[in-house]
């Protein structure tokens, strides 16, 4: 056996030595490789019209060599086919040749042989031609010089779908697109796309062999679940063809360069090359929303949410819990959810109505329109393997049935009825029917509440400044948060507390379990009043803010947040889901923001590139809308008093949400300003009238907003920016650039300046209007929103902003301010108004 292997290596090496001397004279000489010829690394075949090129290449960050085809005239190089994606050549000694048997293969100097296409013909007279379609074809020549195709790369695609290429069945083999393993590795990845081999005439996408997405049935002009697969902007005709179980497409204008790609991300994208811009532009993409339209993202029985107001990606259906809490905590939902109570007695099971969902995949249909929904329930109830049912038609008739785990659930508009054990619903109905809920509260927790009430009364009575109306007045008029204390994480029920103003209370035991006992691996951040952890309650990811026991200032702020946020409902304000007051523990539970805070991106040299100018404009407008709600349209008139980039959280779609209301104040609707001796907040975001005299109003937040906009535009932190030559901070520097007509010089260097730059200049102008020294000169948030959304209207020229001379020191601000402050990475030792 070893002797045979040795003889094989010798024969391969001998072929290498002989064939390496017979190479194409020029890399531009031919589109065809004939028998006995070879192409060494560095040489290429080029199609007749110089559209495509074949040769060896290395992906980014890799020294491995692959045989590939790419567009000959486009830069950067775009690979459309890889011949040896599973067996790279480790060096540049490889070459492509047609051996004595007519087989197309790769050889190298160490004896490696990789067959690309075998000769299945009757003679060894073969040649390989690269066509202008991008197809590499191995042909057999007979005695009359007629060419017969034996093999073509179009039948063996990698990740790219070109016009004229066929996807679908080739005999028993299904021609599929398979993503690269990564951007640096063209090996077969986890995602693939192609035609359903069962003949249903629809596209499927698979993840590790499991169906993740489907296009819906082909109706002759389009796919059922895909509304549009072209872009009218480019006036392109898209012509699909179905023949014998395979699919291909053509474009009306053959001069346009287009390709479809099964990407590493799990999306299929159709691109077109814009010659004028010299770049690829996406015509359409499916699935449009990741990860929700990748059907197994949340696993079996998990519901995927991609809404603007809910950043939680996956949650379990009612009656189900995560199959692996550990994996869910690390954002791996692939194992899905399992029943909280097994359905062991089929005849006693009930059905729970799940509303506003997109139905799961893999249903069986009973299309009789005379069948009612009640008939569907009866049929599913008799079949113990039936997991769920739904109406087949919009008028509520016909039946759809599911068995096993429900895959592909996501937010939508349909109703699904899921089988549950009777005990699941009976327990829930008992808890809801018990109106006068009597619960035993631990004595220590009751004592904490009582002491808090006494301390608040004493604190209010010793206030001498009658003009300051503390939030405690509102707190004292409300029932203590612990009055409706529920010692169970079961307070998250379907539909409860999602739109109302009241938040749920949780036991410390359930919150501790949700955060894995407040483990460091779940810690998201740490602030002046405590730490924030990621947690999991009933399958829903949450952010848990735990007040530090040693915090002398935190109790009031804690109660403030409960009172305020529980009554705030806006898409740009973070949502409070619940709280916990037990013994010495004071905990707030928020919706989880997967993209952390704005400062995490805007001040990081690498991550800032993820925020394009368009995304930054959306964030600026979202913050403005949130502030307008707080100042004008919320139930209470709220002054935030600590608005900064670290308190702007970003949801799954990078939409901003204002958070951290511990320092917020409530104004009466007819109240304009107030005064305090207790200065709180973050220096750099404070207006001068507050920092120097303790005066605050809605114009406090307007000033902070102006500073944030300048930080978003410039990518520079206000407390770290200091120009030693001009003694300028960010405000003065921005003002001087604007006054000199050089405001675009402020733009973050990671961004490209648009052609006009008008929108950037407009944002800087608005920011400087908001940061003017005199509070009366600053616009209201109503005016700010109007200026941001009415691009054509002219803007007034700003007056000089409040210049602060900032000196970085190890000392805090003088204690004469009698205040509590937080710092934005720098300490202010002196503040002087202009």
N, C-alpha and C positions, 0 to 999 in steps of 0.2 A: 504493500500500500504506500509506504513512504517512498519507494522507488518511483511509483507512478506519479506521486506529487512532485518529486524532484524533476522527472522528465517533463511534466507540465510546466513547471517554472522555467526550465531551460528553453522549452519551445516558445513560451511567451517572451522570454528575454531575447531569443534569437529573432523573433518577429519584430520586437521593439528595435533591435539594432538595424534590421534590414529596412523596415518601413519608415524609421525616423530619417533615413537618408533620401526618401522619396516624398517630398513635401511640395505643397503648392508654392509656386515661385513668389506669389504676391498675395497679401491678405486681401486685396481688392480685386483679384483677377477673376474670381468665379463665384457662381452661386451653387455649383455642383461639386461634390466629392466623388471621384470615380474609384473603381477597384484598384488597389495598389497605391493609392494616394493617402496622404495623412495631413492633418492640421495640428501643428504644434501649439502649445500654450503661447499666446501672443499673436497668433495668426487667426484669421476669421473667414467665414463664408458670408457673402452679402447678397441679398436677393436682387433680382434683375433690376428693379426700379429703386434700389438702395433704400428700401423701407425697413427691412429687418436685417439683423446681423447675428451670426452664430459664432461662439467662441468660448473660451474659458474666463471665468470671473471669480472674484472673492466678494462675499457680502461684507457689509460694514463690520468692523471689529473682529474680523476673522481672517486667518491666513489660508484656510482651506480653499481648494479650487474646485469649481463646478462647471460642467458644460451647460451653457444656457443660450437662450435666444432673447434679444432685446431690440428695441427700436433703434435703428441706426443713426438717425439724425436728432433724436431728442436728448436733452440734458436736463437733469441728471439721468443716468442710465436707468431704464425701467425694464426689469426682467419679466418676461411673459411665459417662460418655460424653462424647466431645469431637468436635465437628462439623468443625472446621478445624484439625486437629492438625498438618498440614503447612504451613499458610499462616496464621500468626497475624496479628492486627491490631496494628500498633505503637502505637496510641493508643486513646482511648476514644470515637472518632468512629464506630465501627462500629454497625450495627443489622441485625437480622434482619427480612426482609420476604418477602411473596409478590408477585411482579411481575405485570405485565399478562398474561403468558403462563401464569400459575399455577405458576411455578417458585419453590421455596423457596431463598432465597439471602441472602448477607451482602454489604452494601455499606458503603463508608465515604466520607469527604469528599474523599479524594485519588483517587477513581475505581476503587478496588479492587472487584472483584466475585468472589465465591466461591460457586459453586453447591453447595447442600447436597443438594437433590433435584429432579430434573427432572420436569416434567409429561408423563407418557406417556399421558394420557387423551385423550378426544375433545373435551373442553371446557376452558376456562380457569378454570372455577369450582372452585377448590380451597381447602382449609383444612388447617392443621396443628394437631393436638391432642396434648397431653402426657397420657398415660394414667397411672393409679395403679400400673401395672406398671413404670414407668420408660421405656416405649416412646413415642417421638415418631412419629406417623403422619401422613403426607400423604394426604388423601382427595380424591376427585373427586365432585362433586355433579351428579346429573342432574336432568332436569325434574321428576321425581316426588320429589325431595328424598331420594333414596336415596344413601348414601355408599359409595363403592368405594375401598378402600385402593390407593394407587399406590406407596407407598414407606414403609418403617419403619426406624427406627434400630436395631431388634433384628437386622435383616439386615446391618447395617454396624457391628458391635461394635468397641470399641477394646480395652481391657484387662480389662473386667469382664463376668462371666457371671452374669446374673440369672435367677431362677426364671421359667420360661416362654420364655426366650430359646433359640433353636435354634442349635446348632453343627453344621456338616456341609455337605453339598452343597445348593446352591440352583441347580439347573440344572448348569452346568459350573463355577460359582464355589464355592469352599470358604470358608465363613464361619469365620474364625479370630479368636482373641484375640491381640493384639499388645501387648507391654509398652510402657510409656513409655520414652523415650530415657534419662531420668533423673528423679529426683523433682522437678526444676525444669523439665522439658521434656516435655510430653505427646506430642511427635512420635513416630513409630513407632520402637521400639527393636529390639534384636537378637533377642529371644525371642518366640516365638509358640506357641500351643497350639490344638489342634482335633482333628477326627476324621480318621483315615487316609482319604485320598481314594480309596484302592484298595478300599474296602468291607470291610475286615477287622474292623470294629466294635471299634476300640480308639482310645484317645487317644494322640496323638503330641505331643511338644514339639520345636520346631525352634530351632536357633541359627544365625542367618544362612542359613536355608534347609536346613540339615543336621539330620537327626533326632538328637536328644540323649537322648530318653527315651521309653519306650512303656509303656502301662498293662497290656499283655497283653490277650488276647481277652475279649470280653464273653460270659459264660456264661449270661446270663439274670438273674443276681442280682448279679454283681460282676465286676470285671476280674481277669484271671488273675494279674497281678503286683502287685496292690494288695489287701492283706488287708482293710483297713477304710477307708471313706471317710465315715464319720459318727462322731459321738460319742454314746455311750449316756448320757453324763452329762446331756444336755439332753433326752433322750427325744424325739428327732426322727425322723420317718419320711422317708426319702429315696427318691423314686420316679423312676427314670429311664425314659425311653421311647425306643424306636427306631422311626422311621417313615421309610421311603424315604431312608435314608442320612443322616439327621440325628439329633441327640440333644438332649434337653432334660430338665430336672428340675423337680420341684415339692416343696414341703414340706407335711406334713400340717397343721401349724398355720400358717395364713396370716398370723397376727398377728406371727410372728417375722420379723425383718429379716435377710436373709442375702445374701451375694454371694461370687462366686469371682473371684479376680484373678490374672492373669498378671503377676508382679512383675518389676521391673528385675533382681532377683537371679537370675532363671531358674527360680524356684519358682512353682508354682500353689498358691494358698492359698484355702481356703474359710473365710469369716468369718461370725460371727453377732454381732448387736448385743445386748449385755446392758444392758437398760434400767436395772437397779438400779445398775450400775457406770458407766453412761454411757461404754462403751468397746467396741471391737471385740475379739472373742476368736477365735483360730484354732481351727476345728473339726478340720481335717486339712490336711496339706500334702504335696505330691508335687513333685519327689523329696524324700524325707525327709532324706537325707544329701547335702549339697552339699560338695564338687563331684563326688563319686564317681558319683552317679546322673544327673548330666548327662553323657551317654554319650561326648561327645567331649572331655571335660576333658583327658584324657591323650593324645588323638590316637590314630592307628592304632598298634596293637601296644604301647600303654602300659597298665600296670596301675595302677588307682587304689586306694589304701589309705585306709580311714577308720577303722582300728582304734584303740583307746585306747592301745595300747602302741607304735604306729608312727606318728610324726608326719609321715613322708614322704608327700606326697600322691600322687606319680606315680613309677613306676619302669618300666624296660624289661623285657620278657621275656628269659629267658636266650637268648643268641644274637643279641640286638638291642642297638643303641646309640642314643642320642638323635639325631634327624635334624638338630637344631640345638643344639649345646652352649651357644651364646650365649643362646638363648632359654630353655633349661632353667635356666640360672643365674639368670635373672630371673623364675623361676616361671611362665613361659609354656610349657606343655607341648603346645600345640595341634597342633604339627607331628608329634608322636608320635615313634616309633622306627623305625629302618630296620635291615635285616639287617646283621650284622657281616660275614657271608660270603654273597654272592649265590648263589642256588640255580640254577646254570647247567647242571647235569647232573641232570635230573629223576629218571632211573632210579636214581641213586645216593643220592638224598636219604633222610634218616631222619626219624623223628618223636620229638619230645621230650615227655615227659609233664609237663604243668603242672598241679599239684594245688591244691586249695582256692581255686578261682576261681569267679566268676560268669560264665557263658558270654557271648561277644560277641553282638551283635545281627546281624540280617540273615543268618540261616542258611537253608540249604535242607534239607528233611527227607526221609528214607526211612523211613517208619513201620512197615515190616514187622518185627514182633516176633521173627521167626525169624532175623533177620540179627544176627550176633554182632559184637562190637567188632573182632575180627580181620578180618571181612568189610569193616567200615568202613575199616580201615587199607589193605586191599588196593585198595578202590575209590578212595580218595583218592590212594594212591600212583600209580595208573595215570593219574590226571588231573593233569597238570602245573600246571593252574590252581588246584588245590585247596590251600588254605593250611593248613587244620586240620580235625580231625574230633572228634566226641564221641558218646557214647551218647545216644540220644533218650529212653530211658526209665530209670527208677531201677534196674531190674534188669539194666542193662548191655546191652540189646538195642536194635535200631533205630539209625539213623545221623543225625547232623547234620553238614553239611558247610559250610565257609566258603571263599570265594575272595577274593583281594585282601587289603587291610589288615584287621586285626581291631579292631573298634571297640566300646567299651563294656566292656572287661575290668575287673574289680574283684575284690577279695577276696571269697571265697564258700566254697562247699562242694563244687563240682563239679570234674571232671577234663577237661582239654582237651589234645589231642595236636597239636602244632604242627610243621609241616614245617621242617626245618633242613638246611643243607648237612652232609654226612657229616663234613667236617673239623672242624666246631664241636664235635661230641660226641667225636670221636676225640682231639682235643687235650685235652679235659677229662679223658677216661678215662686218657690217658697220664699226666697230671699227678697223678691220684689213685692210679694203680697204682704209681707210683714211690715206695715207702715210704721208703727211705733217701735222701731228697732231698739232693743235694750241690750247694751254691750257693757261688759265689765272692763273698765279702764284701770290699769295698774295704778296703785296709790301714788307712786313716785311721779308718774306722768301727770296725774291730777294736781299733785303739789306744784309741779313746774308751771302748769297753767295758772294756778291760783297766785303763786308768787309773781308771775309775769304781770297779772292784772293789778296787783297791789303796787308793784314797782312802776307801772305805767301811770297809775293815778298820782303817786308821789312825784314822779318826774314831771307830770303836767302842772301840778300845783306850785312847784318851785320855779316855774318859768316866769321871768319878769318881763320879757319882751312880748307884750300882748299882740304885736303885729304879726308874729310868726304863728301860723296855724298848722301845727304838725299833723302828719298823717295819723297820729294816734287818736285824733278826734274821730276819724272814720272807723278806726279799729274798735274803739270802745262802743260804737253803735252797732257793731256786728257781733254775732255769736262767735265765741272762740272757735278757731279752726278744729279743735279737738272734740267739739260737741257732737260731730257726726263720725267719730273715729271708727274705722273698720279694720279689724285685725286680720286682714287677708289681702293677698294680691289679686283675689278674684274680683276686685272692684273694677277692673278693666273688662267690660262686657261689650258685646257688639252694639255699636250705636250710642253708648253712654259716654257722656262728658266729651264728646268730640266737637259739639257745636254750642253747648251751653256754657254758662259763665261759671258754674261751680266745678271745683276740682276735687278729685278723689283723694282720700287719705289712705295711707298704707302703714302696715306694721313695720317696725324696725327689722323684725325677723325676715319678712318678705323682701325688703329692700337690700338687706345684707346678702341674702341668697342671690338676688338678682345681679349683684356686683361681684360675686364670688368672694364675699366677705371683704369688700373694698380692697381687692388685691391691686398691687402696683401695676400689674399688666393691664388693668382696666382703667388706670388713671389717665384722664384726658388733659388735665391742667390743674393749676393751683393759683388761687387768688388771695386777696387780703383777708377774706373771711372764711376760707376753707378750701377744700379740694373738690374737683368735679370728676366723676367716674362714669364710664359707660356701663350700662346695665341691661338686663333683659327681663321684662315683666310680661308673663303670658304671651310669649312669642314676639313681643314688640320691643324694639330697641329704644332705650331711653337714656337721657343724661341725668345723672344724680349729683346734685350739689350738696355736699355735707358740710355744715357749719362747724368751724373749729371750736372746740370747747373752751379754748383759752381766749377766744376773741371777745374783747370787752365792748366792741361796737356792733357786734353782729346780730343780736336778738331783735333790735328794732328794725334793722334792714331786712331780716328774715320775714318778720310779720308784714313788713311793707310790700315785699315781693308777692306774698300770698294774696294780700288784699288787692294789689294793683293788677297783677298779670291774670289772675282768675277772672277779671272783668274786662280784659282786653282781647279782642278777636280781630286780627288783621293778618293778611298774608305776609306782611313785612315786620311782624312782631312775633317773637318766639312764644310758643304756646306752653303754658303750665299744665301738666297732666295730673299732678298730685303733690302730696307733701307727707311728712311724717314728723310728729311731735311725740316723743316717748322718752321719759326720764331726761337725760341730758342731751338727747339727740334731737337736732333740728335739721331736717332734710327737705330739699325741694327737688321735684322730679319734672324734667322738661322733655319735650320732643328732642330726639337725637339729631344732631346736625353732622352728617358724615364728612363734610368738607371743612370742619373746624371754623376758625375765625378769619376775618379779612386780613389781619396782620400776618397770619401764617403764610399767605401768598404774596401780598403786596411788597413786603420788605425782604423777601428771600430772592437771591440772585437767580436761582434756577426756577423756583415755582412761579415767580412773577410772570414768566413767559406764558403760563397757562391762562392768564387773564389778558385777552386781547382788548383792544380799545372798545370794541362793541360790547364785550362783557362788562367792562368797567363802567360804561354808560348805563347799562342795565342796573348795576349795583348802585350807582349814584342816584338814579331815579327811584329805585326801590327804597333806599334810606329816606329820601325826601318824602315819599308817600307814607312811610311809616311814621315819620315825625308829624306830618300834616294830620294824620289820624289821631295821634296822641294829643296834639295841641287843639284840635278843633272838633273832631268827629267821634271821639271815644266817649264812653259814659261819663268819665271824669276828665278834666283838663289836666294833663300830666306833663310835668317838666322833668326830663330824664336826669339831667345834671351830671352824667358821667358818660356821655357819648364819645366813643373812641373806636379805633379800628379793631381792637381786641374784643369789643362788645358788639361787633357786627358779625353775626354767625352766617354761614353759607350752607344752604340746603343741598340736596343731591344735584340740583340743576344750577347751582351757583347763584341762586337768588338770595338777597340779603334779608336777615331778620334781626331786628334790634333786641338786645338781651340785657340782663343784669339791671334790674330796677330797684336795687337795694338803696340807692341814694335819691330815688325819684321823689317828687313832691306833687301833691294834688292842689290845684287852684280851683276856686269857685269860678263859674263862667264869667262873672263880672269883675274878677280880680286880675289885675295887670302885673303886679310885681310884689315881691316880699323881701324882707331883710333878715339876715342871720349873722350871728357872731361865730357860728360854727362852720368854717369853710371846709367843704369836702369836695372831692373830685380828683381829677388828674391835671397837673400843671402842663401847660401847652395847649390844652383844650378849653381852659377857663377864660371867659371874657374878663377884661380889666375891671369892670364895675363890680364883679363878684369877688375876684381875687383881692382887690384892695379894700372894698367897702361892704362886702357880703350881700350886695343887691343882686337878686336873680329874677328872671322872668322867662317867657318863651324865647326871648332873644339870646338866652344862655345857650340853648340847644342850637339855635341858628348859627351862632359863632362856632360852636364845636363842629357843626356840619361843614362850614366853610373850610376849617382846618383839614377835616377828613378828605374833602374833595381835592385839596391841594396835595395831600399825601397819595391819593389814588392816582392823580395825574402824574406826579413826579416819581412815585415809588420811593420817596424819602420820608424818614420818620421825623416828625416835627421836633421831638426832644433831642434827637441826635444830630440834626442838621445845624452846623455852625460854620460860617465862612469867616475865617480869621482875618482876611484882608479887608472886608467891609463891615465886620462885626455884625453880620446879618444872621437872623434866624430864618426859618422857611417862609414865614409871612413877609418879612421885609424883602427877602430875595425875590419872592414871587411878585411882589408889588413893583420892585424896581425893573424887573424884566418886562412886566406888563406896561409900565410907564414908558419904557424905551422901545416899545413895539416888538419886543423879542420874546413874547410869552411862550412861543412854541419851543424855546430853548429849555423850558421847564419839563418838557415831556420825558417820561421814563425812557432811558436809552434802549430798553428791550423792545420798544414799540416802534413801528414804522409810522412816519407822519403821513396822514392821508393827503390826497392831492390838494385840497383846499385848506385843511387844518382849521376850518371855521368852527367846527363843533368843539375842538379842543380849546381854542381861544375863548369860546363862549362859556365853557365850563369854568375856566380860570377866572373870567370876569365875574361870573355868579359867585364863585368861592370868595373873591375879594370883596364883593358886596356884602356877603354874609359875615365877613371878618372885620368889618369897619369898626373903628374905635368906639364911636358913639352908638349905643344900643338903639337909639331912635332912628338912626340912619340905616340900620339893617332891615332887610325885607322880612315879611312874615313867611312862614312856610307855604302858605297859599300862593304868595307871589313867586316864591322860588320854584314851586312845581309848575306854575304857569310859564315861567321863563325857560325851564328845562324842556317843556313839551311844545312850546311855540317857537320853533327855530327861526322863523322869519322876522319876528318882532325885534326891534332894536333894543339894546340894553343901556341903562344909564352908566356913566363912568363912576367907578368906585372912589370913595374918599380913602385917604391913607388908613391902613389897618392899625390895630393896636400892636405896636412894636414892643416886644419883650426882650430885654437883654438877659440872655441865659448864660449862666456859668455853671459848669459841671463841678460838683463838689461832693464830699462825703457827708456833708451836713444837710439836715432837713431845713425847710423853710422856717424862718424865725417863729418861735412859739408865740409871739405877740398876735399872730393870726388866730390863735386858740382853735385850730382846726385839725381835722384829720384829712390826710391826702394820700393818694397813690401816685406813683411815679411811672413815667413811660421811659424807663431805662436811663433817665437822667434826673438829677436833683437840682431844683431851682434854689439859688441862694439869695437872689434879689429880683424883684419885679418892679419895673418903673414904667409908668404910663408915659405915652409920648407927650 
